[in-house]
Amino acid sequence: MRDRATAPLTAVLVDDEALAREELKWLLNDLPDVEVLATAENGIDAIDLIEAEEPDMVFLDVQMPGLDGMSVVKKLREMDIPLPYIVFSTAFEQYAVEAFRLEAMDYLLKPVDKLRLAETVERAKRNRTRRDLEPHTEMVPEPQQPKAVTQHAKIVVRNGSRQIVVDAQEIIYATINDGVITIASNQVEGISSYRTLEELQANLDPDQFWRAHRSYLVNIHRIREVVPWFKSSYKVRVDDKKGTEVPVSRVQTRRLRELLKL
């Protein structure tokens, strides 16, 4: 498997005009080390594609029926889905301020200029490389520095009308769906009051709990099986009563290989 830093930059294209999608796809395919994973013609399909494909980059039209490009970005945030690099591609200049307020990487006017597009893609590649190097920098231990312990030993899980206190070490996995976090432990499965997985993870032992996927946090000591999946990726099966299979994102596949020496 190729190192992510040298792998092609992956992209999803979203535009309600078929000709605009095809033109942008043609331009991107003519650039080196870019892979268009999929296209969508509306914002609703775009969210499903982004969640499933986990592209590095998304090119979004602004004006689309149903769910416009700006709303797609807002919805991804509401769903606690980490944003890929967002590039708005539109015929309208007036939305640029709003686009950059949403932290878009770029704002391209149609018809898209190939040289301008190439600059945007190269910037995304550089940013991806810096981002992928950051975790390795953080993993280098500093000698003679005491490890700060801020994790909570107990987590409250709501099951029906009961508020059950769970030892953090007994959590098997946590998952988020529509903004609601479900925790599965040895004794109980229920709802957590934490708002995001990041917030929950910050209160757990980082050496024990691994963010396998944007929607899943897994206790690495409770992984019982690695299941090959599509596109050289994996799922992991944990040892809860249901034998739940947790997807491993492409970003975390390398980390899984390191953890289990695959």
GULUM-645816 format. One record per residue (C-alpha): x, y, z; residue number from 0. Coordinates in Angstrom, 1 decimal, padded with zeros to 4 digits, always signed. Example, Ala and Ser with C-alpha at 12.3 -4.5 7.8 and 13.67 -1.06 7.14 Angstrom:
BEGIN
u / v / w / nr
+012.3 / -004.5 / +007.8 / 0
+013.7 / -001.1 / +007.1 / 1
//
This chain:
BEGIN
u / v / w / nr
+000.0 / +000.0 / +000.0 / 0
+001.4 / +003.4 / -001.0 / 1
+002.2 / +006.0 / +001.7 / 2
-000.6 / +008.4 / +002.0 / 3
+001.8 / +011.4 / +001.5 / 4
+002.7 / +010.1 / -002.0 / 5
-000.7 / +008.6 / -002.9 / 6
-003.0 / +010.5 / -005.3 / 7
-005.0 / +013.3 / -004.0 / 8
-008.6 / +012.1 / -004.0 / 9
-011.6 / +014.2 / -004.9 / 10
-015.4 / +014.3 / -005.1 / 11
-017.1 / +016.7 / -007.5 / 12
-020.6 / +018.1 / -006.7 / 13
-022.5 / +020.1 / -009.3 / 14
-026.1 / +019.9 / -010.5 / 15
-025.0 / +020.6 / -014.1 / 16
-023.7 / +017.4 / -015.8 / 17
-021.5 / +019.4 / -018.3 / 18
-019.8 / +021.3 / -015.4 / 19
-019.1 / +018.0 / -013.6 / 20
-017.6 / +016.5 / -016.7 / 21
-015.5 / +019.5 / -017.5 / 22
-014.0 / +019.7 / -014.0 / 23
-013.4 / +016.0 / -014.0 / 24
-011.6 / +016.2 / -017.3 / 25
-009.4 / +019.1 / -016.0 / 26
-008.5 / +017.2 / -012.8 / 27
-007.8 / +013.9 / -014.6 / 28
-005.3 / +015.9 / -016.7 / 29
-003.4 / +016.9 / -013.6 / 30
-000.7 / +014.5 / -012.1 / 31
-001.5 / +012.5 / -008.9 / 32
-005.2 / +013.3 / -008.7 / 33
-008.0 / +010.7 / -008.5 / 34
-011.6 / +011.6 / -008.9 / 35
-013.5 / +009.1 / -006.7 / 36
-017.1 / +010.0 / -007.5 / 37
-019.4 / +012.8 / -008.6 / 38
-022.8 / +014.0 / -007.2 / 39
-025.5 / +016.2 / -008.6 / 40
-026.9 / +017.5 / -005.4 / 41
-025.9 / +018.3 / -001.8 / 42
-027.8 / +015.4 / -000.2 / 43
-025.9 / +012.8 / -002.3 / 44
-022.7 / +014.8 / -001.7 / 45
-022.9 / +014.2 / +002.1 / 46
-023.3 / +010.5 / +001.7 / 47
-020.4 / +010.3 / -000.8 / 48
-018.1 / +012.4 / +001.4 / 49
-018.9 / +010.2 / +004.4 / 50
-018.4 / +007.0 / +002.5 / 51
-015.4 / +007.9 / +000.3 / 52
-013.5 / +010.2 / +002.7 / 53
-011.9 / +012.3 / -000.1 / 54
-009.0 / +014.6 / +000.5 / 55
-010.8 / +017.3 / -001.5 / 56
-014.4 / +018.3 / -002.5 / 57
-015.3 / +020.7 / -005.3 / 58
-018.7 / +022.2 / -004.5 / 59
-021.1 / +024.2 / -006.6 / 60
-022.8 / +026.9 / -004.6 / 61
-026.3 / +027.0 / -006.0 / 62
-027.9 / +023.5 / -006.2 / 63
-031.5 / +022.4 / -005.6 / 64
-032.4 / +020.9 / -002.2 / 65
-029.1 / +021.5 / -000.3 / 66
-026.7 / +024.2 / -001.6 / 67
-023.0 / +024.0 / -001.3 / 68
-022.8 / +026.2 / +001.8 / 69
-025.3 / +024.1 / +003.5 / 70
-023.4 / +020.9 / +002.7 / 71
-020.4 / +022.3 / +004.6 / 72
-022.6 / +023.3 / +007.6 / 73
-024.3 / +019.9 / +007.6 / 74
-021.0 / +018.0 / +007.6 / 75
-020.0 / +020.0 / +010.7 / 76
-023.3 / +019.2 / +012.4 / 77
-022.7 / +015.5 / +011.7 / 78
-019.3 / +015.7 / +013.3 / 79
-017.7 / +014.7 / +009.9 / 80
-014.1 / +016.1 / +009.6 / 81
-014.1 / +018.4 / +006.6 / 82
-012.0 / +017.6 / +003.5 / 83
-010.4 / +020.5 / +001.7 / 84
-013.4 / +022.4 / +000.4 / 85
-013.2 / +024.3 / -002.9 / 86
-016.3 / +026.1 / -004.2 / 87
-016.6 / +026.2 / -008.0 / 88
-019.3 / +028.5 / -009.1 / 89
-020.3 / +031.2 / -011.6 / 90
-021.3 / +033.6 / -008.9 / 91
-018.7 / +036.0 / -007.3 / 92
-021.0 / +037.2 / -004.4 / 93
-020.6 / +034.1 / -002.3 / 94
-016.9 / +034.3 / -001.9 / 95
-016.9 / +036.0 / +001.5 / 96
-019.3 / +033.4 / +003.0 / 97
-017.2 / +030.6 / +001.4 / 98
-014.0 / +031.7 / +003.2 / 99
-015.9 / +032.3 / +006.4 / 100
-016.7 / +028.6 / +006.2 / 101
-012.9 / +028.0 / +005.9 / 102
-013.0 / +027.0 / +002.2 / 103
-009.5 / +026.3 / +000.7 / 104
-010.4 / +028.2 / -002.5 / 105
-013.2 / +029.8 / -004.5 / 106
-013.0 / +029.1 / -008.3 / 107
-015.1 / +030.9 / -010.8 / 108
-016.5 / +029.1 / -013.8 / 109
-015.3 / +028.4 / -016.4 / 110
-012.5 / +027.0 / -014.3 / 111
-009.0 / +028.0 / -015.4 / 112
-006.7 / +025.0 / -015.6 / 113
-003.7 / +026.8 / -014.2 / 114
-005.7 / +028.2 / -011.4 / 115
-007.1 / +024.8 / -010.6 / 116
-003.6 / +023.3 / -010.7 / 117
-002.4 / +025.8 / -008.1 / 118
-005.3 / +024.9 / -005.8 / 119
-004.6 / +021.2 / -006.1 / 120
-000.9 / +021.7 / -005.4 / 121
-001.7 / +023.7 / -002.2 / 122
-004.0 / +020.8 / -001.1 / 123
-001.2 / +018.3 / -001.6 / 124
+001.2 / +020.5 / +000.5 / 125
-001.3 / +020.9 / +003.2 / 126
-002.1 / +017.2 / +003.3 / 127
+001.6 / +016.3 / +003.6 / 128
+002.1 / +018.8 / +006.5 / 129
-001.1 / +017.4 / +008.2 / 130
+000.0 / +013.8 / +007.9 / 131
+003.4 / +014.5 / +009.4 / 132
+001.9 / +016.2 / +012.5 / 133
+000.9 / +013.0 / +014.3 / 134
+004.3 / +011.5 / +013.9 / 135
+005.9 / +014.6 / +015.4 / 136
+003.6 / +014.4 / +018.3 / 137
+004.4 / +010.8 / +018.9 / 138
+008.0 / +011.5 / +019.7 / 139
+008.3 / +011.4 / +023.5 / 140
+010.0 / +014.1 / +025.5 / 141
+012.4 / +012.7 / +028.0 / 142
+012.0 / +013.4 / +031.7 / 143
+008.6 / +015.0 / +031.2 / 144
+005.8 / +013.7 / +033.4 / 145
+002.7 / +012.5 / +031.6 / 146
-000.3 / +014.7 / +032.4 / 147
-003.3 / +012.6 / +033.5 / 148
-006.6 / +014.4 / +032.8 / 149
-008.7 / +011.5 / +031.8 / 150
-011.9 / +010.8 / +033.7 / 151
-012.0 / +007.3 / +035.3 / 152
-015.8 / +007.2 / +035.2 / 153
-018.2 / +008.0 / +032.3 / 154
-022.0 / +008.3 / +032.8 / 155
-024.1 / +006.4 / +030.3 / 156
-027.9 / +006.9 / +030.0 / 157
-029.9 / +003.7 / +029.5 / 158
-033.6 / +004.5 / +029.5 / 159
-034.3 / +006.3 / +032.8 / 160
-031.1 / +005.0 / +034.4 / 161
-027.9 / +007.0 / +034.7 / 162
-025.2 / +004.3 / +034.9 / 163
-021.6 / +005.1 / +035.9 / 164
-019.1 / +003.1 / +033.7 / 165
-015.4 / +002.6 / +034.4 / 166
-013.7 / +004.2 / +031.4 / 167
-011.5 / +001.2 / +031.0 / 168
-014.5 / -001.0 / +030.4 / 169
-015.7 / +001.0 / +027.3 / 170
-015.5 / -001.2 / +024.2 / 171
-016.3 / +001.4 / +021.6 / 172
-018.2 / +004.7 / +021.2 / 173
-020.0 / +005.8 / +018.0 / 174
-021.8 / +009.0 / +016.9 / 175
-024.9 / +009.2 / +014.7 / 176
-026.8 / +012.4 / +014.0 / 177
-025.0 / +014.1 / +016.8 / 178
-025.8 / +011.4 / +019.4 / 179
-023.0 / +009.4 / +021.0 / 180
-023.6 / +005.8 / +021.9 / 181
-021.2 / +004.0 / +024.3 / 182
-020.9 / +000.2 / +024.5 / 183
-019.2 / -001.2 / +027.6 / 184
-019.0 / -004.6 / +029.4 / 185
-022.2 / -004.1 / +031.2 / 186
-024.3 / -001.6 / +029.4 / 187
-025.0 / +000.2 / +026.1 / 188
-026.4 / +003.7 / +026.2 / 189
-026.2 / +007.3 / +025.4 / 190
-023.5 / +009.7 / +026.5 / 191
-023.9 / +013.4 / +027.3 / 192
-020.8 / +014.3 / +025.4 / 193
-021.4 / +016.4 / +022.3 / 194
-018.6 / +015.1 / +020.1 / 195
-016.2 / +012.1 / +019.9 / 196
-013.3 / +014.6 / +020.2 / 197
-014.7 / +015.8 / +023.6 / 198
-015.1 / +012.2 / +024.8 / 199
-011.7 / +011.1 / +023.5 / 200
-010.0 / +013.9 / +025.4 / 201
-011.3 / +012.4 / +028.6 / 202
-010.0 / +008.9 / +027.8 / 203
-006.6 / +007.3 / +027.8 / 204
-005.0 / +008.1 / +024.4 / 205
-002.9 / +005.0 / +024.6 / 206
-006.0 / +002.8 / +024.9 / 207
-008.7 / +004.5 / +022.8 / 208
-008.2 / +004.9 / +019.0 / 209
-010.2 / +007.0 / +016.5 / 210
-010.6 / +004.2 / +013.9 / 211
-013.1 / +006.2 / +011.9 / 212
-014.7 / +009.7 / +012.1 / 213
-017.8 / +008.0 / +013.6 / 214
-016.1 / +005.5 / +015.9 / 215
-013.7 / +005.5 / +018.9 / 216
-012.4 / +002.0 / +019.8 / 217
-010.7 / +000.4 / +022.8 / 218
-007.7 / -001.2 / +021.1 / 219
-007.6 / -003.9 / +023.9 / 220
-011.1 / -005.1 / +022.8 / 221
-010.3 / -005.7 / +019.2 / 222
-010.6 / -009.4 / +018.4 / 223
-010.5 / -009.7 / +014.7 / 224
-009.3 / -007.7 / +011.6 / 225
-011.7 / -008.1 / +008.7 / 226
-010.4 / -007.2 / +005.2 / 227
-012.8 / -004.8 / +003.4 / 228
-012.9 / -003.0 / +000.1 / 229
-010.1 / -000.9 / -001.5 / 230
-007.4 / -002.5 / +000.7 / 231
-009.1 / -001.2 / +003.9 / 232
-010.3 / -003.0 / +006.9 / 233
-013.0 / -003.4 / +009.6 / 234
-012.2 / -004.5 / +013.1 / 235
-014.5 / -006.7 / +015.1 / 236
-014.7 / -006.0 / +018.8 / 237
-015.7 / -008.3 / +021.6 / 238
-019.0 / -006.9 / +022.6 / 239
-022.0 / -009.2 / +022.7 / 240
-023.0 / -008.4 / +019.1 / 241
-019.5 / -008.8 / +017.7 / 242
-019.8 / -005.3 / +016.3 / 243
-017.7 / -004.5 / +013.2 / 244
-016.1 / -001.1 / +013.2 / 245
-015.0 / +000.5 / +009.9 / 246
-011.4 / +001.8 / +009.7 / 247
-011.0 / +004.9 / +007.6 / 248
-008.4 / +005.1 / +004.9 / 249
-006.6 / +007.7 / +006.9 / 250
-006.4 / +005.3 / +009.9 / 251
-005.5 / +002.1 / +007.9 / 252
-001.8 / +002.8 / +008.2 / 253
-002.2 / +003.3 / +012.0 / 254
-004.0 / +000.0 / +012.2 / 255
-001.1 / -001.7 / +010.5 / 256
+001.3 / -000.1 / +013.0 / 257
-000.8 / -001.1 / +016.0 / 258
-001.2 / -004.7 / +015.0 / 259
+001.9 / -005.2 / +012.9 / 260
-000.1 / -006.2 / +009.8 / 261
//
